[in-house]
């Protein structure tokens, strides 16, 4: 067993991990930084929605991990297995142990396919698809392209999940495809959501209700997918009524897009870094661990109650980097993160609602020239061109860019919405 030591050790080489490493390198040219990441592929996951909708290719979402990490940052191609925070060490799957001065934990979340009975046996065939994995997303487009009639189900599990709008984004793209093919009247489109409504932020839920009504989509709330029989094309849902009573309802399908349940990675849940919920326990504004002051977390794996999106990561990166550098300089940490997240909700093959919000569902629009509830072609161009460019060319490379929220504009919009 060998042991190395790094000034800053990062667990996870996804959007958060690579961006933190490269951003920190821009702020400090000499600090010793290492990333633990087993995968050689790095995916722009926000692009999976439009891959599944047939408007983008999977290849455009993928780059080599090696090409993204700054050459002066050490890449440890292994899995983090366990944490020993009292000793400031991590044990890898290989058995090697790594020491650190500061630890950044951002491994993302895990997709719990096994929590839906029968799903693993049928995903990728029998009309059962999902945009939530690079291995399955291309089959979503095959299902949409080949469906001519019948029932198309789109499911959403209990929160939290990454990109809470994604389960319905693909539903809107599919429905628009059916309209363009002239077969919309032959397909029953249904949204089956384990939650009680369209979206967690009421301001945007109203706008999405209008989209659903326009497309004549049937919504089934408090419907949690628990099992799939792919051969017989039957999905079983646990349905909860207004009194809290539960029953199992079976629905036939010709196509079903499944959003799998999601949770913190098992090695996080079993670690001393986890809260009771299983997520890395950090302060919601400083992103510092609540017990271990030299540990920080960001991205999808933490307890912060924000939307789990790349836009949230972009806002969290400078907070983590600056707070680590503050501690190195014997300065105080700063409460710099307000829970900002952004969800570009694809409502058709040429329109997007850009939902921006912070902790508590606070509406935080960044652009005064456009009502954030509007279905905009501008944000569609952002989705397919602008946002991927910002991700690859700025965020991942460690550049800092910020567009402040417009407080007065937000207050005006919210007031108008409450009066309507």
N, C-alpha and C positions, 0 to 999 in steps of 0.2 A: 504493500500500500504506500503510495507516494503522497506527499502533501505540498501544495503550492499556496502562495498567498498573494492576494491582489488588493489594491486600495479600494476599488469599486468592483463588486461582483454582481452581475445581472443574470437572473434566472429567467430565460425566455428570450428568443430572438425574433419575435413577431414585430408588429407595428410599434409597440411600446418599447421593447427591449433594444432594438436596433436604433430607434430614434433617440432614446435616452443616451446610449453610448456615443452616437455621433454628435449629439447636441453638447454633451459634456466635453467631448474632445474639442469642440469649437470654443468652449469657455475656458478650457485648461489644456494646454498643449502637452503637458508632461505627466498628468495623473495616470496611474496604472489601472486600466479598465479591462475586464474580461466578460464575455458572454457565454453562458451555457445554453446551447441549442443543438438538438440532434439532427434536425431536418436540413437538407441541402436546398429545399425549395421554399420560397417566400411568396405568399399569395396576397394580392390586393383583394381582400374578402368582400368589401362593398361592391365589387364588380360582379359577384356571383348572381345577384338578382337579375342583371341584364344578360348574363350568359344564359340563365335558365329561360329568360324571355326571348332568346334568339336575336338579341340586339348587340351582342359582344361575343368575343371568343375567349375560351379558357386560357389560351396561350397568352393573351394580352394581360391577364391577371397575374402571371407567374414570372419571377426573376430568380436568378441564382442567389442564394443567401450570401455566398462568398463575395459577390459583386457589390453588396450593400453595406457590409461592415467595414469601417475605416481600417486601413491596413495596419495602423498602430494599436488597434484593439485586438486582444487575444480572443480567438474563437475556440471554445472547448466543445467539441462535437460529441456530446454525451447527454445523458438524462440526469437531472437532479433527483436524488432518491429520498434524502432526509435532511432535516435541518437540526443543527445543534447551536441555537442562538446564544446560549450562555458561554459557549466556547468560541463563538464567532467563526463557525465552520459549517460546511455543507458536505455531505457524502454523496458521491455520484454512483450511478448504477454499476460502473466498472469497479467500484470499491475505493477509488481514489478519494482523498479528502482535500477540500479547498478552504483556505482561510480568507478572511476579508476584514477590512476596516468598516466598509459600508456595504450593505446588501440591498439590491433592488429586486423585488419579486414581481414578475409580470408574465407568468406562463400562459395567460389566457384561460379560458374555461374548457370544460370537456362536454362532448355531446353524448348524452346517455341514451343511445339507441336501444339498449337492453331494457329500458324501463317501459317500453311499449311491446307487449308480447307479440311475437311473430314478425316484428319489423325487420330485424337483422336478416331473417331468412328470405325476405321478399323485396327489400329495397333494391332498386335498380332493375326491377322486372315487374310484370303483372300490373303495370300502370302506377306503381308506387315510386315516387320520386322525392328528391329534396335538394334545395339549393344550398344547404348548410355544410356541404363538404365538396372539396374539389373532385372527389371520387364519384360523386353522384349528380353533380349539378348539370352535366351535359345531358343526362337522361331526362331531366325536367323538360328541356326543349324538345326532345323526341316525343314525349308524352303530349305536349301541347300541340305540336305540329301534326301529329298523327290522329288526334281525337277528332271524330266527325259528329258524334252524338253521344248522349248519355249523361252521366252525372260526374261533375268535377268537384272534389272536396279539397278545401285548403284548411289546414289545422294550425292551431297555436296552443302551446302548452302553458302551464302556470309560469309566471315570472319568477326569477329574472331569466331573460334570454338575451343574447347579443342581437342588437338592432331590433327592437320591439316592433317596428313597422314592417320588417321583411316578410313575415308570413302573409300579409295582405298585399304587399307590393307585387309579388309574382301573380297573385290572383287578378289584379287589375291588368297586368300585361297579358295574361292568358285570355281574359275576357275581351280585351281589345283585339287580340288575334282572332278570336272566334267571330267578332263583328266584321273584321276585314275579310274573312273567308265566307261571310254570309251564312254562318251556321249557328249564330247566337241563339236563335229560337229552338234549336235542337239540343241545347246543352243546359242542364240545370247546374248553376254555379252556386256553391254553398261555402260559407265561412263558418268554421266550427272552432270557436275560441273558448279555452278553459276560463278566461276572464269574463267580467261582467259587461264589457263594452268594447267599442271600436278601438280606443286608444287611451292611454293613461293620462293624457293632458286634455281636459275638456275643450279647451280652445281649438285644438286640432281635431278632436273627435267629431265636432259638429261638421267641420269641412269634409271629413272622410265619410260621414253619414250621407252627405250629398252625393259623393262619388258612388257609394254603394247603391243608393236609390237610382241614380242615373243608369247604372249598369244592370239594375234589377237583380241584384245578388241577394240570396237568402242568408240571413245571419242567424246562427245558433250560438247563443252565449251560454256560459257555464257548462260547456260541453268539452270534456277532457278526453282525448283519444287515449285508450288504454290497451287496445289490441288490434291487430290486423291479420286477416286471413287472406293472403294474396291470391291463392289459387281460386278461391270462391269470391274474390273481390268484395269482401265484407269488412267494414271497420266498426269496432265497438267503442262506444263513448260512455263515460260516466257523466250523467247529467244531474245537476243539482238544481232543485226548484227553489222558489223564493223562501220556503220554510227550512231550507237546509237538507231536505230529504234527497237521497241519491237513488238513481236507478240506472241500469245499463240499457242503452239504446243502440241497435245495430243499423248501420246505413250501408247500402250497396253503392259501389262506385265503379266508374270506368277509368278514372284517373284520380289519384289522391296525392297532393303535395303535403309532405309531413315535415313539420318543424319539430325536431326531437327535444325532449326535456334536456335541460342543461344545468350544470353545477360546477363547483370548484373542482379542479383536478384532485384525484384521490390522494396523491402525495402531499397536497396542501391540506386537505381535510384532516389528515392523520398527523399533522405537524403541530408544534407548539405555537406556530404563527397564526393558527386559525381561530376565528371566533366560533361560537356555538353553531352558527349557520354554515360553517365550513370554509367561508371566504377569509382571505388575509385581512386581519383586523387592523385597519388604519384610521387615522383621524380624517374626517371627510374634507377638511380644508387644507391641511398641511400634507396629507398623504403619508405621514410618519406613523410607524407602528405604535399601537397604544401602549405596548409594554417595552419594546426594545427600541431605544432611541436612534440606533444606527441602522435601522431597517426601514425601508420605504416600499410601498406597493402602488401600482397603478395599472390601468387597463381593466380587463374583464374579470380578474380574479379577486378583486377586493370587495370590502363591505360597503364602499361608497354607493349611495342609492341613486346614482345617475344612470342615464341611458348608456348601455354598453356599446359605444360606437367609436369609430376612428376619430371623429371630431372631438369626443371627450378626451381621448388619449392626447390629441394635439395640444389641448389646454393643460393637461396634467404634466406633460413633459418638463416645461420650464420650472414648474413648482418643485418637482422632485430634484432636478439638477441643481437649482439654486439653493434649495434647503440643505442638500449634501455639502455643497461648497460653503454655505454659511456655517455649518457645524465644523467643517475643517478649519474655518477661520475664527472659531469660538464666538460666532454670532448666533442670534436667535432664528429659529425657523419661522417662516411666514405663512399665514393662512391665505394662500393665493388661489385656491381652486373653489369656484362657486357652484360646481355641479353641472356646468355647461355640457350640453350634448346637442348633436344635430342629426336629424334623420331626413334625408332626401327621399320623400315618399313618391315613388313612381306611380302615377295614376293613369298613364296611358303610354303608348309608344312614342309620344312627343311632349308629355307634360310631367312635371314634378311639383309637389308641394314641399317646400323647404321648411321643415319644422325645427325650430331652434328653441331650446328651453333649458332651464337650470333646476337646481334643487327645489322641491315643492311644486313642480310644474310651472314655475315662473317663466313667462314668455320672454324670450331674449332675441328679438330680430336684429340682424346686423345691417340690413339694407333698407333705406327709407323709401326707395322708389317703387317698392312692390309689396303688396299685401301678402304676408307669409302664408295665408290660407288659400291663395290663388293657385290654380293649376297653370304652371308657367313653362313655356318652351325654353326660356333662358336657363332654368335649372335643369331641364333635360340635357341641354348642351353641357351644363356643368357635370351632370352625372356621367355622361359618356366621354367627355373630353377634359373639362376643367379640373374636376376633383381628382381623377387619377393622376393628372400632371402635378397637382399640388402635393399629392401623396409621395410620388416617386422622386420628384425633383426638389422638393423643399422639406417636407416633414421627415422623411426617411434619411435624408442627407444631413439632418441636424440643424436646418435653418429655422429661425423663429419668425413666425408671421402671425399677426393677430388682427382681427377686425372687432372693435369694441361693440358691445350691445348698445342699442338705442333705447335708453330708459323711458324718455318722454313719449317716443313713438309707440313703445310697447304698452304703456299705460293708456294711451289714447285708443289703441286697438282693443285692448281688454275691456275698456269701458264701453266702447261701441258694441262689442260682442255680448256683454251682459245685458245691454238694453235692447238687443234685437230679439 
